Amino acid sequence: MRTRPPQIFLAIVLGLLIGAAAAQAHGNPVLQVDPTIVAAGGMITAKGSEMEPDLEFAITLERSGKAISLGTATAKKENPDAEDAVFSQTFTIPSDAKAGSYQVRATSPGGDTASADLTVTEPTAAAATGPAEARMASGELHVLDRSKPILETVSFSVIAAIAGVLGIWLARRSEA
C-alpha cells in the first residue's frame, strides 16, 4: 500500500483549521467592554452580540462575590433577517469603586450570561481627560499588549499557504 504524505498532511491541516473555526462558532452570548481600563467614575460601553432578540440583560460589575448593578440593556436585531441580536449601552462605573480587576456581566432572565474583564483605577483628573493607567501590586505600570508574536503570525500564514498550494496541486493532479 502506497502512502500519500501530501494528502495526509493536507487532511491534518484542514482538520485543524476547521476544528478551530468550529470551536469559535459556539453561538453563546458575547460581551465586550470598551475601554477595558477605566477610572472609578468613568464610563464604559458594553457591547453584547449573539444574543436572543428582545431579551433584557442585567449588567453588573462583579468582584470578590459582590455585584454592583450598572443597569440594563435590551438586545435588538440589527436587521429583520438577522437571527441574533446585539446591544450597545453606555454605563458609568461608580465613583466609589475600589481599584482592581472586575468582571462586567450581562445576565438574562433565563440565565444566559456573558462576561468581560475590566480594570478599574483610582479616580484622577488625568484619567478623566485621557487614557487610564493601572498599576500592578508591585507598582509597575500595567501594559495591555494585544499584539501577536511574529512567529505565530508567520506560522499561521505558512500553514495556510502550504494548505492552499497542496490543495491546488491535488486538484490538478486528479484532473490529469
Short mmCIF file of the C-alpha atoms (twelve columns), coordinates in Angstrom:
data_MODEL
# 
_entry.id   MODEL 
# 
loop_
_atom_site.group_PDB 
_atom_site.id 
_atom_site.type_symbol 
_atom_site.label_atom_id 
_atom_site.label_alt_id 
_atom_site.label_comp_id 
_atom_site.label_asym_id 
_atom_site.label_seq_id 
_atom_site.Cartn_x 
_atom_site.Cartn_y 
_atom_site.Cartn_z 
_atom_site.pdbx_PDB_model_num 
ATOM 1   C CA . MET A 1   0.000   0.000  0.000   1 
ATOM 2   C CA . ARG A 2   1.418   3.346  -1.064  1 
ATOM 3   C CA . THR A 3   1.166   6.224  1.429   1 
ATOM 4   C CA . ARG A 4   0.336   9.715  0.275   1 
ATOM 5   C CA . PRO A 5   2.107   12.181 2.585   1 
ATOM 6   C CA . PRO A 6   0.789   15.334 0.842   1 
ATOM 7   C CA . GLN A 7   -2.816  14.179 1.144   1 
ATOM 8   C CA . ILE A 8   -2.349  13.116 4.775   1 
ATOM 9   C CA . PHE A 9   -0.672  16.436 5.628   1 
ATOM 10  C CA . LEU A 10  -3.415  18.381 3.866   1 
ATOM 11  C CA . ALA A 11  -6.117  16.431 5.706   1 
ATOM 12  C CA . ILE A 12  -4.458  17.122 9.063   1 
ATOM 13  C CA . VAL A 13  -4.016  20.851 8.359   1 
ATOM 14  C CA . LEU A 14  -7.580  21.266 7.109   1 
ATOM 15  C CA . GLY A 15  -8.910  19.297 10.082  1 
ATOM 16  C CA . LEU A 16  -7.085  21.599 12.490  1 
ATOM 17  C CA . LEU A 17  -8.281  24.742 10.725  1 
ATOM 18  C CA . ILE A 18  -11.890 23.556 10.523  1 
ATOM 19  C CA . GLY A 19  -11.785 22.415 14.157  1 
ATOM 20  C CA . ALA A 20  -10.528 25.827 15.277  1 
ATOM 21  C CA . ALA A 21  -13.263 27.602 13.314  1 
ATOM 22  C CA . ALA A 22  -15.945 25.304 14.734  1 
ATOM 23  C CA . ALA A 23  -14.716 25.911 18.278  1 
ATOM 24  C CA . GLN A 24  -15.112 29.661 17.806  1 
ATOM 25  C CA . ALA A 25  -18.629 29.439 16.348  1 
ATOM 26  C CA . HIS A 26  -20.333 28.422 19.565  1 
ATOM 27  C CA . GLY A 27  -23.364 30.739 19.496  1 
ATOM 28  C CA . ASN A 28  -23.160 31.724 23.177  1 
ATOM 29  C CA . PRO A 29  -23.759 35.350 24.157  1 
ATOM 30  C CA . VAL A 30  -20.644 37.513 23.896  1 
ATOM 31  C CA . LEU A 31  -19.898 40.671 25.891  1 
ATOM 32  C CA . GLN A 32  -17.178 43.238 25.203  1 
ATOM 33  C CA . VAL A 33  -16.388 46.416 27.132  1 
ATOM 34  C CA . ASP A 34  -14.602 49.498 25.871  1 
ATOM 35  C CA . PRO A 35  -12.342 50.737 27.308  1 
ATOM 36  C CA . THR A 36  -11.034 47.760 29.281  1 
ATOM 37  C CA . ILE A 37  -9.254  50.036 31.774  1 
ATOM 38  C CA . VAL A 38  -11.277 52.885 33.299  1 
ATOM 39  C CA . ALA A 39  -11.030 55.178 36.296  1 
ATOM 40  C CA . ALA A 40  -13.693 54.938 39.002  1 
ATOM 41  C CA . GLY A 41  -16.479 57.314 37.982  1 
ATOM 42  C CA . GLY A 42  -15.604 56.846 34.297  1 
ATOM 43  C CA . MET A 43  -17.803 55.452 31.547  1 
ATOM 44  C CA . ILE A 44  -17.681 52.194 29.616  1 
ATOM 45  C CA . THR A 45  -19.598 50.934 26.617  1 
ATOM 46  C CA . ALA A 46  -20.856 47.361 26.946  1 
ATOM 47  C CA . LYS A 47  -21.472 45.637 23.613  1 
ATOM 48  C CA . GLY A 48  -23.382 42.363 23.521  1 
ATOM 49  C CA . SER A 49  -23.662 40.078 20.498  1 
ATOM 50  C CA . GLU A 50  -25.043 36.641 19.612  1 
ATOM 51  C CA . MET A 51  -27.977 37.349 21.937  1 
ATOM 52  C CA . GLU A 52  -31.586 36.245 21.771  1 
ATOM 53  C CA . PRO A 53  -33.731 39.071 20.322  1 
ATOM 54  C CA . ASP A 54  -35.710 41.292 22.712  1 
ATOM 55  C CA . LEU A 55  -34.076 39.893 25.861  1 
ATOM 56  C CA . GLU A 56  -33.265 42.403 28.577  1 
ATOM 57  C CA . PHE A 57  -29.891 41.793 30.189  1 
ATOM 58  C CA . ALA A 58  -28.987 42.983 33.684  1 
ATOM 59  C CA . ILE A 59  -25.480 44.466 33.559  1 
ATOM 60  C CA . THR A 60  -23.441 44.124 36.742  1 
ATOM 61  C CA . LEU A 61  -19.916 44.954 37.903  1 
ATOM 62  C CA . GLU A 62  -18.606 41.983 39.920  1 
ATOM 63  C CA . ARG A 63  -15.620 41.437 42.208  1 
ATOM 64  C CA . SER A 64  -14.993 39.032 45.103  1 
ATOM 65  C CA . GLY A 65  -18.549 37.699 45.037  1 
ATOM 66  C CA . LYS A 66  -20.142 41.154 45.210  1 
ATOM 67  C CA . ALA A 67  -22.193 42.570 42.346  1 
ATOM 68  C CA . ILE A 68  -23.000 46.223 41.666  1 
ATOM 69  C CA . SER A 69  -25.872 46.879 39.257  1 
ATOM 70  C CA . LEU A 70  -24.918 49.166 36.376  1 
ATOM 71  C CA . GLY A 71  -28.294 48.994 34.623  1 
ATOM 72  C CA . THR A 72  -29.950 47.034 31.829  1 
ATOM 73  C CA . ALA A 73  -29.566 46.614 28.082  1 
ATOM 74  C CA . THR A 74  -32.022 45.100 25.620  1 
ATOM 75  C CA . ALA A 75  -30.784 43.027 22.688  1 
ATOM 76  C CA . LYS A 76  -32.283 44.062 19.352  1 
ATOM 77  C CA . LYS A 77  -31.862 42.674 15.836  1 
ATOM 78  C CA . GLU A 78  -29.620 44.805 13.626  1 
ATOM 79  C CA . ASN A 79  -31.808 43.901 10.643  1 
ATOM 80  C CA . PRO A 80  -35.040 41.898 10.239  1 
ATOM 81  C CA . ASP A 81  -33.254 38.910 8.654   1 
ATOM 82  C CA . ALA A 82  -30.748 38.503 11.490  1 
ATOM 83  C CA . GLU A 83  -31.112 35.517 13.799  1 
ATOM 84  C CA . ASP A 84  -29.123 37.012 16.678  1 
ATOM 85  C CA . ALA A 85  -29.476 40.366 18.353  1 
ATOM 86  C CA . VAL A 86  -26.997 42.892 19.749  1 
ATOM 87  C CA . PHE A 87  -26.850 45.765 22.198  1 
ATOM 88  C CA . SER A 88  -24.515 48.672 22.829  1 
ATOM 89  C CA . GLN A 89  -25.095 50.610 26.018  1 
ATOM 90  C CA . THR A 90  -23.008 53.122 27.983  1 
ATOM 91  C CA . PHE A 91  -22.689 52.716 31.761  1 
ATOM 92  C CA . THR A 92  -20.996 54.740 34.489  1 
ATOM 93  C CA . ILE A 93  -18.646 52.937 36.876  1 
ATOM 94  C CA . PRO A 94  -19.465 54.004 40.455  1 
ATOM 95  C CA . SER A 95  -17.051 56.687 41.676  1 
ATOM 96  C CA . ASP A 96  -16.556 54.750 44.925  1 
ATOM 97  C CA . ALA A 97  -15.487 51.536 43.139  1 
ATOM 98  C CA . LYS A 98  -12.169 50.287 44.513  1 
ATOM 99  C CA . ALA A 99  -9.245  49.981 42.109  1 
ATOM 100 C CA . GLY A 100 -8.696  46.441 40.823  1 
ATOM 101 C CA . SER A 101 -9.879  43.740 38.447  1 
ATOM 102 C CA . TYR A 102 -13.604 43.223 37.856  1 
ATOM 103 C CA . GLN A 103 -15.968 41.267 35.641  1 
ATOM 104 C CA . VAL A 104 -18.731 43.073 33.784  1 
ATOM 105 C CA . ARG A 105 -21.533 40.509 33.462  1 
ATOM 106 C CA . ALA A 106 -24.681 40.514 31.321  1 
ATOM 107 C CA . THR A 107 -27.376 38.155 32.637  1 
ATOM 108 C CA . SER A 108 -30.745 37.421 31.014  1 
ATOM 109 C CA . PRO A 109 -33.868 36.420 32.968  1 
ATOM 110 C CA . GLY A 110 -33.399 32.882 31.594  1 
ATOM 111 C CA . GLY A 111 -29.877 32.633 32.982  1 
ATOM 112 C CA . ASP A 112 -27.863 33.271 29.798  1 
ATOM 113 C CA . THR A 113 -24.670 35.080 30.785  1 
ATOM 114 C CA . ALA A 114 -21.687 36.696 29.156  1 
ATOM 115 C CA . SER A 115 -18.824 38.485 30.846  1 
ATOM 116 C CA . ALA A 116 -15.811 40.648 30.078  1 
ATOM 117 C CA . ASP A 117 -12.796 41.740 32.111  1 
ATOM 118 C CA . LEU A 118 -12.494 45.323 33.318  1 
ATOM 119 C CA . THR A 119 -9.741  47.035 35.292  1 
ATOM 120 C CA . VAL A 120 -10.820 49.960 37.471  1 
ATOM 121 C CA . THR A 121 -8.228  52.520 38.563  1 
ATOM 122 C CA . GLU A 122 -8.333  55.236 41.201  1 
ATOM 123 C CA . PRO A 123 -10.266 58.316 40.074  1 
ATOM 124 C CA . THR A 124 -7.912  61.081 38.936  1 
ATOM 125 C CA . ALA A 125 -8.224  64.256 36.927  1 
ATOM 126 C CA . ALA A 126 -5.703  62.879 34.413  1 
ATOM 127 C CA . ALA A 127 -7.710  59.686 33.894  1 
ATOM 128 C CA . ALA A 128 -10.849 61.691 33.217  1 
ATOM 129 C CA . THR A 129 -9.197  63.562 30.340  1 
ATOM 130 C CA . GLY A 130 -7.097  60.807 28.770  1 
ATOM 131 C CA . PRO A 131 -6.345  57.102 28.820  1 
ATOM 132 C CA . ALA A 132 -6.448  55.479 32.240  1 
ATOM 133 C CA . GLU A 133 -3.401  53.755 33.693  1 
ATOM 134 C CA . ALA A 134 -3.348  50.843 36.101  1 
ATOM 135 C CA . ARG A 135 -0.531  49.854 38.419  1 
ATOM 136 C CA . MET A 136 0.129   46.273 39.483  1 
ATOM 137 C CA . ALA A 137 0.684   45.342 43.132  1 
ATOM 138 C CA . SER A 138 4.442   45.635 42.522  1 
ATOM 139 C CA . GLY A 139 3.962   49.261 41.494  1 
ATOM 140 C CA . GLU A 140 4.829   48.616 37.848  1 
ATOM 141 C CA . LEU A 141 2.648   50.118 35.134  1 
ATOM 142 C CA . HIS A 142 0.138   47.579 33.766  1 
ATOM 143 C CA . VAL A 143 0.602   47.415 29.999  1 
ATOM 144 C CA . LEU A 144 -2.059  45.740 27.903  1 
ATOM 145 C CA . ASP A 145 -0.293  44.230 24.887  1 
ATOM 146 C CA . ARG A 146 -2.599  42.506 22.430  1 
ATOM 147 C CA . SER A 147 -0.083  42.130 19.624  1 
ATOM 148 C CA . LYS A 148 0.703   38.661 18.338  1 
ATOM 149 C CA . PRO A 149 4.253   37.300 18.205  1 
ATOM 150 C CA . ILE A 150 5.667   37.462 14.693  1 
ATOM 151 C CA . LEU A 151 6.397   33.715 14.779  1 
ATOM 152 C CA . GLU A 152 2.716   32.957 15.426  1 
ATOM 153 C CA . THR A 153 1.589   35.186 12.566  1 
ATOM 154 C CA . VAL A 154 4.188   33.822 10.139  1 
ATOM 155 C CA . SER A 155 3.484   30.203 11.150  1 
ATOM 156 C CA . PHE A 156 -0.236  30.590 10.502  1 
ATOM 157 C CA . SER A 157 0.442   32.252 7.137   1 
ATOM 158 C CA . VAL A 158 2.876   29.500 6.098   1 
ATOM 159 C CA . ILE A 159 0.427   26.741 7.079   1 
ATOM 160 C CA . ALA A 160 -2.375  28.453 5.150   1 
ATOM 161 C CA . ALA A 161 -0.128  28.888 2.092   1 
ATOM 162 C CA . ILE A 162 1.011   25.248 2.200   1 
ATOM 163 C CA . ALA A 163 -2.588  24.059 2.511   1 
ATOM 164 C CA . GLY A 164 -3.582  26.228 -0.460  1 
ATOM 165 C CA . VAL A 165 -0.694  25.037 -2.644  1 
ATOM 166 C CA . LEU A 166 -1.317  21.382 -1.758  1 
ATOM 167 C CA . GLY A 167 -4.994  21.788 -2.468  1 
ATOM 168 C CA . ILE A 168 -4.338  23.245 -5.916  1 
ATOM 169 C CA . TRP A 169 -1.702  20.594 -6.619  1 
ATOM 170 C CA . LEU A 170 -4.079  17.794 -5.615  1 
ATOM 171 C CA . ALA A 171 -6.918  19.257 -7.681  1 
ATOM 172 C CA . ARG A 172 -4.745  19.498 -10.798 1 
ATOM 173 C CA . ARG A 173 -3.246  16.072 -10.206 1 
ATOM 174 C CA . SER A 174 -6.683  14.456 -10.031 1 
ATOM 175 C CA . GLU A 175 -7.670  16.137 -13.326 1 
ATOM 176 C CA . ALA A 176 -4.677  14.646 -15.134 1 
# 
